[in-house]
Amino acid sequence: MTNITQECPTYYPSEQEFEHPLVYLQKIAPEASKYGICKIVSPIAASNPASFVLTEEKMDFKFNTIVQKYTYHEFEALANRAFSNRFCGKEDLSCLDIEKAFWHEIIHGEKGTVEYGVNVEESAFSSDPDDKLGTSNFNLKNLPRLPQSPLRLVDRKIPGLTDPMLYIGMLFSMFAWHAEDHYLYSINYHHSGANKTWYGVPGSATSQIEKTVLDHVYCNKVLIEHGENGAFQFLAQKTTMFSPDVLLEHNVPVYKAVQKLGEFVITFPNSYHAGFSHGFNCGEAVNFAIGDWFPLGAEASKRYSHLKMVPIIPYEELLCKEALLIYNSSKDSGYKIKPEDTSYRAIALSFLHLIQFYKTSLSRFDSSIKLSSYSNTSLGSVTCSLCNRDCYVAFLLCRKCYSDPICLFHEIVPQNCLCGREHTVFKRNDMLELEDAAKSFQQEKECINALSLTNIFSYNINECVKEHKNKNWRDEKSARRTVNSLGATSKLGTRVANNIKHTVEKNQKKPKNRCRNNVSPSVMSTKRQRVIYNLRKHESELIIKVPAVSSLLATSEKSK
């Protein structure tokens, strides 16, 4: 039993508000994000329930668990038998009774298997044109691609991120503690069946929860060496479950939600969450973003590159494309960014930060005689061979012997490849247009001077863009590096060279038609190097930590 008494807020949009999901979500974000999670009760009911959609509209629908393949009704019967066996036919159990039984089972129960249909690439929203919920913008098949959503610019389907997935559970099916990939939002709809209990930690307490996990959950030297980033990496695998009491005992705020039929649960950027099912149920989830997310997406990209994690979405490309759309639209309509346009301001300032960085970095190469070779490119995003950061605006590459690019975010990059030939700086064909867009945004004085992004989320994301307040577009000074650092000989420079040598040797051993990140070899061509999409997640064991118990292991699958 946990000690959580405070529940997250619940919102009741009108049918008119329900027509514009991203506008409504941005409206409630300042308050709701303080809790990490919130509930939204749909004012519209589905005409065709999930049981009908997954048996009649999609007659061949089946899904896998760790045990076998099931139809919807086969798994429902199995789950109902498991519930009856566990509670001896009792039907008057409260949500608190089931929550108490869940944590008692975790602490004192024997190791066993709970089946869970997770990451099922299908949707239970009806395709019937007369189904109001199915035709609404809150249909999770539609929401990530709405006009206000940056994810509409992702040029392919990514299950769970741009396209929803089903989660068909039974009693005590659980989803482990995690924050969403790239610090994105997520939305989960409860189609049918028993309730789910959710626990959420607000994004303002991210550092606290990671430190608590580091000190009181894992407690091993491997993670301690990597600090909070080590805890982040392990939690990102979605395999760690522990009682919220561990967090409460160390003053980490935790809020609870009991999700019922017809309710949505929203998780906010960089908010950790976990939970479990009260019995047979069917839910559906997908990620999404709005313009306010870009500063946090930049922080996620920075962290991913620090840990050499392969990104799932091309953040830099999305930001540039979104900024150019705003810039070109403003040229045509004469629209000026207003202080109350929080999404536009977040996009503009994130974009200014990115282009200012590249402008400063490229000026360093202009000052270097050996690195004066430039080539324009119309490639999409590629990944840095040293840190896996996605590169869209510019990158460094040796045409002769080193096929993998190097991003410009490294403190010291080699002037020459190991073969002695000069590197070439590749930059986008539309670089001048990107610079023009940045200049246009900077001229919007109210965008900079009236900036107050703290009202978007409950925690301060001004840190992500604070460099712009006093920075002039023509200022060439860089706080991170100078031109002289290019020629410096240091241990860092030696390590970079060694990394390159190691990567070259490793790549030479690989077959030419290699397949990376589950992308087919045909995509991995010389015309599009190191495509950054990592489309699928892997299964592993679930680590469970509860008070008074060092650890328990149970086989499970990952879940949102």
Disulfide bonds with the S-S distance in Angstrom:
none
